[in-house]
Amino acid sequence: MAEHEKFHYRDLSELTAAVDALAAALPISEDVSALAQPVGVGRRTLPNRLAVHPMEGCDGTPDGAPGELTFRRYERFAAGGAGLIWVEATAVVGEGRANPRQLWLHAGSAAGFAELVARTRRAAEAAGFRPGLFLQLTHSGRYSKPQGRPAPIIAHHSAVLDPGTFVRPDQPVIADDALDAHVRVLLRWAERSRDGGTTPARTTSTSGGRRSARRAGMGRCRTWRRSWGTWAR
Ligand SMILES: Cc1cc2nc3c(=O)[nH]c(=O)nc-3n(C[C@H](O)[C@H](O)[C@H](O)COP(=O)(O)O)c2cc1C
């Protein structure tokens, strides 16, 4: 058997057969009623435990607003009844976009995001649901490709990550002031998007926890140090 396998099982019997073949200690229950129970997140209660993960559709407009396919996707997610819809990675500065069609929240696109929230909520309510809407604000850092070509921005050099990306060995790291300014923009939009009907969960870093973020250069950012974890509500 391969070291890793895709989760290709089509029903429970295929899964239990694989678990038996591996002699894995993996308890399986046919009772999924627990998923229908409410769950607390910060100061909120989500109506059930099903979650739509953040998944970039790369179908925003060139200026970063949600496009027709984006609206369609979130309306469909909403009608599905998940208790949490975690809206995909959204840039707050143009140079931090992962691709030219990544969502990008800024003054010129904010109205489109408000419409996305409104249409998503309407679709959920029409189907009898009231999900929590969370918005994932990101900067793509070393993976930035705002014009479709690699244009990495780094807060530190990494012996592990640099070789797989377009980071040059002599590429300068982002200056302290620029890093701080970016985190301030991020927090401002987190606050404004909360007013617009989504809930910023808390400030973290995309890959790894606080310690790895600190090691990855964020420790030198005053605003990040002050704001870490302050948004859970
Ligand atoms: C097309 C696609 C887009 C994704 N976009 C994001 C994203 O915007 N933010 C994020 O944190 N994870 C993103 N992910 C990761 C998913 O949210 C999810 O955690 C992951 O796919 C689950 O793991 P699995 O694919 O191994 O089942 C994406 C995954 C896919 C397949």
The ligand as an SDF file (V2000), in Angstrom:
LIG
                    3D

 31 33  0  0  0  0  0  0  0  0999 V2000
   -9.4700   24.4880   -4.4020 C   0  0  0  0  0  0  0  0  0  0  0  0
   -9.0390   24.6700   -2.9720 C   0  0  0  0  0  0  0  0  0  0  0  0
   -8.9030   25.9420   -2.4820 C   0  0  0  0  0  0  0  0  0  0  0  0
   -8.5000   26.1400   -1.1400 C   0  0  0  0  0  0  0  0  0  0  0  0
   -8.4000   27.4220   -0.6510 N   0  0  0  0  0  0  0  0  0  0  0  0
   -8.0760   27.6080    0.6480 C   0  0  0  0  0  0  0  0  0  0  0  0
   -8.1210   28.9030    1.2230 C   0  0  0  0  0  0  0  0  0  0  0  0
   -8.5180   29.8840    0.5680 O   0  0  0  0  0  0  0  0  0  0  0  0
   -7.7430   29.0210    2.5190 N   0  0  0  0  0  0  0  0  0  0  0  0
   -7.3520   27.9390    3.2880 C   0  0  0  0  0  0  0  0  0  0  0  0
   -7.0000   28.1170    4.4590 O   0  0  0  0  0  0  0  0  0  0  0  0
   -7.3710   26.6960    2.7820 N   0  0  0  0  0  0  0  0  0  0  0  0
   -7.7330   26.5110    1.4970 C   0  0  0  0  0  0  0  0  0  0  0  0
   -7.8170   25.2260    1.0020 N   0  0  0  0  0  0  0  0  0  0  0  0
   -7.6900   24.0920    1.9520 C   0  0  0  0  0  0  0  0  0  0  0  0
   -9.0980   23.6490    2.3630 C   0  0  0  0  0  0  0  0  0  0  0  0
   -9.7580   24.6620    3.0800 O   0  0  0  0  0  0  0  0  0  0  0  0
   -9.1270   22.4130    3.2420 C   0  0  0  0  0  0  0  0  0  0  0  0
   -8.6120   22.6840    4.5140 O   0  0  0  0  0  0  0  0  0  0  0  0
   -8.3450   21.2840    2.6890 C   0  0  0  0  0  0  0  0  0  0  0  0
   -8.6270   21.1280    1.3120 O   0  0  0  0  0  0  0  0  0  0  0  0
   -8.7890   20.0120    3.4480 C   0  0  0  0  0  0  0  0  0  0  0  0
   -7.8180   19.0760    3.3530 O   0  0  0  0  0  0  0  0  0  0  0  0
   -7.8530   17.9330    2.1970 P   0  0  0  0  0  0  0  0  0  0  0  0
   -7.8980   18.6610    0.8540 O   0  0  0  0  0  0  0  0  0  0  0  0
   -6.6000   17.2050    2.4440 O   0  0  0  0  0  0  0  0  0  0  0  0
   -9.0900   17.1600    2.4630 O   0  0  0  0  0  0  0  0  0  0  0  0
   -8.2230   25.0370   -0.3090 C   0  0  0  0  0  0  0  0  0  0  0  0
   -8.3640   23.7490   -0.8420 C   0  0  0  0  0  0  0  0  0  0  0  0
   -8.7680   23.5720   -2.1290 C   0  0  0  0  0  0  0  0  0  0  0  0
   -8.9240   22.1620   -2.6520 C   0  0  0  0  0  0  0  0  0  0  0  0
  1  2  1  0
  2  3  1  0
  2 30  2  0
  3  4  2  0
  4  5  1  0
  4 28  1  0
  5  6  2  0
  6  7  1  0
  6 13  1  0
  7  8  2  0
  7  9  1  0
  9 10  1  0
 10 11  2  0
 10 12  1  0
 12 13  2  0
 13 14  1  0
 14 15  1  0
 14 28  1  0
 15 16  1  0
 16 17  1  0
 16 18  1  0
 18 19  1  0
 18 20  1  0
 20 21  1  0
 20 22  1  0
 22 23  1  0
 23 24  1  0
 24 25  2  0
 24 26  1  0
 24 27  1  0
 28 29  2  0
 29 30  1  0
 30 31  1  0
M  END
$$$$
